[in-house]
Amino acid sequence: MAATIEFYWDLGSTNSYFALHLVKPVAAKHGARLVPHPFNLGYVFRHHDYVLMEEPKAKIANRIVDLQRWARRYELPFRMPKKFPIKTSPALRGALAMRRFGKEWPFMEAIFAAYWERDDASVAELAGLRPAAAALGVAAERFLALCESEEIRQELIAETDAGLARGVFGAPSFVVGQEIFWGKDRMDFIDEELARLPGS
C-alpha cells in the first residue's frame, strides 16, 4: 500500500503556498499519496488566542524578505498580495466542494496561484472562486450550492477539529504515520520518514 502524506493547509498561509509545490516531488519520489485537509487558521488562531500580525515589525519585515528568497530558490512566481490577511473559509469550503468531483488538488493549485501569484484577493469570496471551479468543468451553481450547504460547513469544522485533536496547530502541517511536520522547510524530514516506512 502506498504511503500517505496528509497536508493541512490554509489559503491565507504564505508557507502553505510554498508547501503545496515543494511536497509534490517528495511524494512522487516515494510514490506517496497526498491527502489534503483544509484547516481553518482563523478558527485555530482563536482557539489558541493568537493574533496574526501582532509581532515585532522587524520580524514581519524579515519574513517578507525571506519569502522572496524562497521564491527565487524554487523559481516560483510568488508575490506578497496587497490585501493580507483575507478571510479563507469560503476557499476552504470550496476545496471540500471540489472534493466531490475529484478535483480538490487542482482547485487548490488554482486558488493559491490566484492569490499568491496574481494578487487576486477575490478568492476570499465565493463569487471569486467560481472561475476556478468553472475552469475545472464544475457548474458554478452546483459549486456554490455545495459551498453554502450545511454539509460542507460542518465538514470544514470537522476537518479542523480533527487536526487540532491530533496535535496539528498550524499550516502548513504534514502528517506521515504518527509524525507531524510543521512548515514548508520540513521536506527533508518528510523524505526521511517516508524512507523509513515498511516497503520503502
Salt bridges, closest charged atoms under 4 A:
GLU6 OE1 - HIS37 NE2 2.76
GLU6 OE1 - ARG166 NH1 2.85
GLU55 OE2 - LYS59 NZ 3.29
GLU55 OE1 - ARG63 NH1 2.86
ASP66 OD1 - ARG69 NH1 3.35
GLU104 OE1 - ARG99 NE 2.79
GLU109 OE2 - LYS24 NZ 2.66
ASP119 OD2 - LYS82 NZ 3.06
GLU141 OE2 - ARG130 NH2 3.51
GLU148 OE1 - ARG93 NH2 3.54
GLU148 OE1 - ARG153 NH2 2.55
GLU151 OE2 - ARG100 NH2 2.78
GLU155 OE2 - ARG99 NH1 3.39
GLU155 OE1 - ARG100 NH2 2.68
GLU159 OE1 - HIS37 ND1 2.66
GLU159 OE2 - ARG99 NH1 2.80
ASP185 OD1 - ARG186 NH1 2.64
ASP191 OD2 - LYS29 NZ 2.97
ASP191 OD1 - HIS30 NE2 2.44
GLU193 OE1 - ARG196 NH2 2.71
